[in-house]
Amino acid sequence: MQVDTDKNTPTPSTETTERKYSFGVIQFPGSNSDQDCVNAVEVLGHEAHYVWHKEEALGHLDAVLVPGGFSYGDYLRAGAIARFSPVMQALTAFAADGGIVLGICNGFQILCEAGLLPGALIRNRSLQFRSEFVHLHTIHRESAFTRAIPENQLMRVPIAHGEGCFYADEATLQDMEANGQILWQYASHEGHIVDHANPNGSVSHIAGICNKEKNVAALMPHPERACQEQIGSDDGQWIFRSLIEHLSQQA
């Protein structure tokens, strides 16, 4: 498979007269991408609010981001302790009511541990921590997280993880494929879906997925760290623009 790598640069936000959407960013002890998530939302002209892990209610939010980092120091296994934080009950209820939730890196691990997404994240195939830029191919655009991504747009975003290898058994994978739950795959810079472009050994080169209802999604790469060209890439904006477009149409 090959994907066109012609770059479509996101247009800076000029939506000054439209409604500003409110994003919650959950903070766990050890979170380190919470500020990046706030910046990614504010770059596009919307509001972001920190939500401490001990909160038992989310308040009025349009969407919730579960950021990357090393919640509780990744003791036991990544996301295993954070899954029991008080805020997770509120997040589970928010998702069950159709609320939009996006997990990033450790957020992906937490959402899988909480049962909000299928599968699990295990140690990288190399058993090494990987920190580098990767390229993402978008498979399905019929979701709140991908709808604004141009056809054949290859996104260049960074990763930073040691337990990013997505695993699910064959029956689960078949169910996910049938329901359009695989949103992103790792690709080479030419757009090929090949083994050497897969940084962690994820089954089927999976970089990100969603639930069957398509209101909860997560990915291991960090789009929030690729929202400004000055820091290496602004391709991550496409995901946040998708969320904003979805919220606008829902409103």
N, C-alpha and C positions, 0 to 999 in steps of 0.2 A: 504494500500500500504506500502511496506517496501523496503528500499533502503540499499544496501550493504555499510557498513561504513568503510570497509578496506581503509586505507589511501594510496593514491598515492602522494608521495612528489614531488613537482615540482623540476626539475633539474635546478641548477643555470645556468644563461645565459653564454654561451661561444661563442656567435655569433659575434666574433670580426671582422670577415672579411665580414659579410653581411651588407647590407644597414641599417643605423640607421633611424628609422621613427620619424617624428616630430609630437608631440602631443601639442595641445593648451589647456591650463587650464584657463577657464574664471574666473575672479575675480569680485565679486560684493561686495559692502560695507556689511560686516557681514559674508563673506565666511570664513570658518574655516578649511576646508579640502583641500584647494588648495595646500598647501605644501605637504600634504600626497599623493595627486595625482601625484605631480612632483616626489616625492620619489619612488612611485610605478613604474613609467615609467623608471626612472633612474636605479633602481635595476635590471631591465631586459636589461639594456644596450642601451636604446634609449633616445631621447631628448624630453624635455618638456619645454614649454614657456608660461609664464603668458600672458593673454590677458585681459586688463582692460575693465570694462563694458561699458565705453564710446567710445571704439573703434568702428569705422563704417566699418572696413574691417578686415578679419582674416589673410590675407596674405596666403603664401603657407603652408598649414598644411595637414598632412595625416589623422588626426582624432582630434576630439575636446571632451574634458571632461568638464562637467558642475558639479562642486563639491558641496559637502554638506556644511551646515552652516546655517546661519539665515539671508539671504539676506534682506537688508533694515529692519532688526530687526523683520521680519515676521509680520510687520504691515499690517492691513487689513486681509490678510491670507497668508500663506506661499507661496512664489513665485509670488504673485499677482502684486507686484510693479516691481520686476526684469524682468518680462515678457515684460515691456515697455522700458528697457534699449536699447540704440542704438545698442549694439552688437548683440541683438537678431534678428534684421533684417538680419545681415550678417550670423548669424547662421542658420536662416530659409532658406536662399538662398543656403548655404553650404549643408544642408540636402536635399533640393529639387534637388540638382545636384548629389545626391548619396553619399555625404560625410558621414563618420562614426561619430556618436555622441553618447556618453554615459553620462547619467545623474545619479548622486548618491545622494540619500537622498533629500536635498533641490533642487538638480538638477532635480530629478524626478518631484517634485512639479512644478518647473519652466517650464519644458517641457510640462507638462499637461496643465498648465495655458496658454502656448503659442499655444496650439493646435497641437503640434508635436506628442503627444501621446494621446490616448483615456483615458477617465475616469478622476477621481479626487482623491486627497489625502485629507482626512478629519481627525478630531480628533481621537486619539486612543480610542478604545472601553472603556478602563479603565479610560479615561480622565486624564491619568498620562503620564509623560515623561518616556520613557523606554530606558535604557542604559545597554546593556548586550550582550553576545554572543548568536547567533542563528545558526541553521543549515538550509542549503538550498538544496533543491532537484531540479535538472535541468530537465526540461520537454523536451525541444526541443534543439537539438544540430546542427540544420541546420541554424545557424546564425553566424554572425561575432563575436558575444559576447560569444558564447558557444561551438564553434567547437572543441576547444582543451580540453574541460573538459572530463575526462575519463568516460566511461559508469559506471553508478551506483556510481559515486563519490559524496559523501555528503560533502558540504563545510561548514566549521565553520568560521563565520564572525560576527563582531559586528554590533549592531544597536545603534542609538542615535537620537530619534525623539519623538515628541509629536503629530504630524499630519501625521502619516504613514499608516493610514487605507485606503487601496485602495478601491474605489467604482466605479462601473459602472452598468448601468441598465441591465436587463436580455438580451435584444436584442443585446446590445454592447458586453456583455460577450460571447454570442453565436457566434457572428461574430469574436471575438478575438480567440476563441477556434478553429473555423473552419479554420482560417488563420495561426494558429500556433504562435500566438502573446504572449502567456503566457510562459515566459522563465523559471521562478523560482517560487517555492512554499516554504513556511515555513514547516519544518519537525522537528520531535523529534530527539534526538541524536541517537535513534535506527533506524531512517529513516522512521518513520510513519507519514503520513499526517493527523494530528489530531488537534483538537481545542486547546488543551493546549499548543501546540507548536507555535501557531499563536500569536505573541506578541501585535498585534494592532487591531485585528478583521477584517483584510482585507477579502473581499469577495473571496471565493474560495481559501483562504489561499495564495493569490497572493503576492509575494515579488518583482517581476520584470517582465516587459513586453517589447515588441518592437512594432514598427509600421508595417503596412502591407508589406512595402518594405524591412523590416528587416535591415535597415541601421541606425535607431535611436532606442535606448533602454535606459532603466533606471531601477534602483532597489533602494529600501529603505535601505537595509544593506550597509555597507561600505567595499567593497573589498580592497580599497586602504589602509585601516588600518589593513589588514591581509595579508601583502605581505612579512613578515619576521617572521620566527619562534621565534626570540628573543622577539617579541612583542605579542606573544600569538598564532599566526597562520600564515601560508603562503598560505592558501587555496585561498585567493583572487587573487593570481598570475594566477590562471587558466583563469580568465576572461580577464586579460591583455594579457596573452599568446594567447588567442583566437583572440584578436584584431590584434596582431602582425602577427599571422599566416595568418589571412585573408588579411591583407595588403600585406604580402609577396606573396601570391598567386595572388592577384589582379595585383601586379607589374609585 
